[in-house]
């Protein structure tokens, strides 16, 4: 059985006195594709931002390989963050830099590699996501799907053991979204990394997700956990079955 690489314990998150979600408890296993899903405005992306240390929680623990992101000081958290990569919803590429220069940024910040080595690694990462030959393109010169893949290449720059994705398919057409799903599965197979994905795209959830939690805005917590397909077919909660059947209902 794969070990737990992420443990979230009694986590409550919010802003000031306003509580968004409370008493969250879940684990993510090694090499798992773990999905965080729920309705609009339920706090899915907020959970992820707390997990990667952008926001401090109101209470609780976020243990990544035993390191508590919730209580660590800024310097320790920044040093530890090189163990994981993040693909933001927009791709978050720097518009004034080429794709190679974007991928090179974390390598310059966190390693002592020579410029030649950094360039070689950046080209390798772009090749890994299907962007070989696009090293000198600017972000505005490529499509939305290509920007997502370039952002993923940058997330892979430091060979992370864990990848976090915030709505990776947002803004993509169905074909580009399906291509990204296949790339995610291919990378998990090749790199044996753990993935945590925030998404509302049901086709993606069923195509790539091993396990998921469903966040409920009304109760401010997790209302179900399990394999997405099994929850859709066998959940005892009618709302969960309906939520996970939306794509089927439209067809």
C-alpha positions in Angstrom: 0.0 0.0 0.0 1.3 3.5 -0.9 2.2 5.7 2.0 0.4 9.0 2.8 2.5 11.9 1.5 0.1 14.7 2.5 -2.0 14.7 5.7 -4.5 17.5 6.4 -5.7 17.4 10.0 -8.5 19.5 11.5 -7.9 22.3 9.0 -10.0 25.4 9.2 -9.5 28.2 6.7 -10.9 31.7 6.2 -10.2 35.4 6.4 -10.2 37.2 9.7 -13.3 36.1 11.6 -14.9 34.7 8.5 -14.6 30.9 8.3 -14.7 29.4 4.7 -14.2 25.8 5.6 -13.6 24.0 8.9 -12.4 20.7 10.4 -11.1 19.3 7.1 -9.4 15.9 7.4 -8.0 14.0 4.4 -4.8 12.3 3.1 -3.2 12.0 -0.3 -1.2 8.9 -1.1 2.0 8.6 -2.9 1.7 8.6 -6.8 -2.1 9.3 -6.4 -4.1 11.7 -8.6 -6.2 13.3 -5.9 -9.1 15.6 -6.8 -10.6 18.4 -4.8 -14.0 19.3 -6.2 -17.3 21.0 -5.3 -19.6 23.8 -6.4 -18.6 27.3 -7.4 -17.3 29.4 -4.5 -17.0 26.4 -2.1 -13.3 27.0 -1.4 -11.6 24.4 -3.6 -8.8 26.7 -4.7 -8.5 28.2 -1.3 -7.7 24.8 0.1 -4.9 24.4 -2.5 -3.5 27.8 -1.7 -3.3 26.9 2.0 -1.7 23.5 1.1 1.1 25.2 -0.8 1.7 27.8 1.9 0.3 31.0 0.3 -2.2 31.5 3.1 -2.0 30.7 6.8 -4.8 28.5 8.2 -7.1 29.5 11.1 -6.1 26.2 12.7 -5.0 22.7 11.9 -2.1 21.0 10.2 -1.0 20.5 6.6 1.8 17.9 6.6 3.7 17.3 3.4 6.1 14.5 3.9 5.9 15.3 7.6 6.7 19.0 7.1 4.0 21.2 8.5 3.2 24.0 6.0 0.8 25.6 8.5 3.3 26.3 11.2 6.6 26.7 9.3 8.3 30.1 9.1 8.6 31.8 5.7 12.2 30.8 5.0 11.7 27.2 5.9 8.5 27.0 3.8 10.2 28.6 0.8 13.1 26.1 1.0 10.7 23.2 1.3 8.5 24.4 -1.6 11.1 23.2 -4.1 9.8 19.7 -3.3 6.6 20.5 -5.2 5.5 22.2 -8.4 2.4 24.3 -9.0 0.4 24.9 -12.2 -1.8 27.9 -11.7 -5.1 28.4 -13.5 -3.8 31.0 -15.9 -0.4 29.3 -16.4 1.1 32.4 -14.7 3.8 32.8 -17.3 5.8 36.0 -17.4 4.7 37.7 -20.6 8.1 39.4 -21.2 10.1 36.2 -21.1 10.4 33.4 -23.6 9.2 29.9 -22.7 12.7 28.8 -22.0 13.4 31.8 -19.8 10.1 31.1 -17.8 11.2 27.5 -17.1 14.7 28.7 -16.2 13.5 31.0 -13.4 13.2 28.4 -10.6 16.4 26.7 -11.7 18.3 30.0 -11.3 16.6 30.6 -7.9 17.0 27.2 -6.3 20.1 25.6 -7.9 23.7 26.5 -8.6 23.6 25.1 -12.1 25.5 26.8 -15.0 23.6 28.7 -17.6 24.3 25.9 -20.1 22.9 23.3 -17.8 19.8 25.5 -17.0 19.1 26.0 -20.7 19.5 22.2 -21.3 17.0 21.4 -18.5 14.5 24.0 -19.6 14.5 22.5 -23.1 14.1 19.0 -21.7 11.1 20.0 -19.6 9.5 21.7 -22.6 10.0 18.6 -24.6 8.4 16.5 -21.9 5.2 18.5 -22.2 5.2 18.4 -26.1 6.7 21.9 -26.6 10.0 20.9 -28.2 11.0 23.7 -30.6 9.1 26.4 -28.8 11.9 27.5 -26.5 12.1 31.0 -27.9 8.4 31.7 -28.3 6.8 34.4 -26.2 3.6 33.5 -24.2 1.4 35.7 -26.5 2.6 33.7 -29.5 1.1 30.4 -28.4 -2.4 29.0 -27.7 -4.1 28.7 -24.3 -3.5 25.0 -24.2 0.2 25.5 -25.0 0.4 28.1 -22.2 -0.9 25.5 -19.7 1.7 23.0 -20.9 4.5 25.6 -20.6 3.3 26.4 -17.1 3.4 22.7 -16.3 7.0 22.5 -17.7 8.0 25.2 -15.3 6.3 23.3 -12.4 8.4 20.3 -13.4 11.7 22.3 -13.5 13.0 21.1 -10.1 11.9 17.5 -10.5 9.2 17.8 -7.8 7.7 14.8 -6.0 4.3 16.4 -5.8 2.4 18.6 -8.3 -0.5 20.9 -7.5 -2.9 22.0 -10.2 -5.5 24.8 -9.9 -8.2 24.3 -12.5 -5.8 23.1 -15.2 -8.6 22.8 -17.8 -10.1 26.2 -17.2 -10.6 28.1 -20.5 -9.6 25.2 -22.7 -11.7 23.7 -25.5 -12.7 20.0 -25.0 -9.9 18.7 -27.3 -7.2 20.7 -25.5 -8.6 19.6 -22.2 -8.5 16.0 -23.1 -4.9 16.4 -24.4 -4.0 17.9 -21.0 -5.6 15.0 -19.2 -3.6 12.5 -21.3 -0.4 14.5 -20.5 -1.1 14.4 -16.8 -1.6 10.6 -16.9 1.6 10.2 -19.0 3.6 12.4 -16.6 2.4 10.5 -13.5 3.4 7.2 -15.2 6.8 8.5 -16.3 7.7 10.5 -13.2 5.9 8.6 -10.5 4.8 11.8 -8.9 1.8 12.6 -6.7 -0.8 15.1 -8.0 -3.4 17.2 -6.3 -5.9 18.8 -8.7 -8.6 21.3 -8.1 -11.2 21.1 -10.9 -14.8 21.2 -11.8 -14.4 19.5 -15.1 -16.3 16.2 -14.7 -14.8 14.6 -17.8 -11.3 15.2 -16.4 -12.3 14.0 -13.0 -13.5 10.6 -14.3 -10.6 10.3 -16.8 -7.7 10.9 -14.4 -8.9 10.9 -10.8 -8.0 8.1 -8.4 -9.7 9.6 -5.4 -11.6 12.8 -4.6 -13.1 14.8 -1.9 -16.3 16.8 -2.4 -16.5 20.2 -0.6 -19.9 21.5 0.4 -20.3 25.2 0.8 -23.4 25.0 3.0 -21.8 22.7 5.6 -18.3 24.2 5.2 -16.7 20.8 5.0 -16.2 17.5 3.2 -19.4 15.6 2.5 -17.9 12.6 0.6 -14.6 11.0 -0.3 -13.8 8.2 -2.6 -13.3 7.2 -6.2 -15.2 9.6 -8.5 -16.9 6.9 -10.6 -17.9 4.9 -7.5 -19.3 8.0 -5.8 -21.3 8.8 -8.9 -22.9 5.4 -9.1 -23.1 4.4 -5.4 -23.1 7.4 -3.1 -25.8 7.4 -0.5 -26.1 11.2 -0.9 -28.5 12.2 -3.7 -26.8 15.6 -4.1 -23.4 13.9 -4.7 -24.9 11.6 -7.3 -26.5 14.5 -9.1 -23.4 16.7 -8.9 -21.3 13.9 -10.4 -23.9 13.1 -13.1 -24.1 16.6 -14.6 -22.2 15.7 -17.8 -24.3 12.5 -18.3 -27.5 14.6 -17.9 -26.4 17.0 -20.6 -25.8 14.3 -23.2 
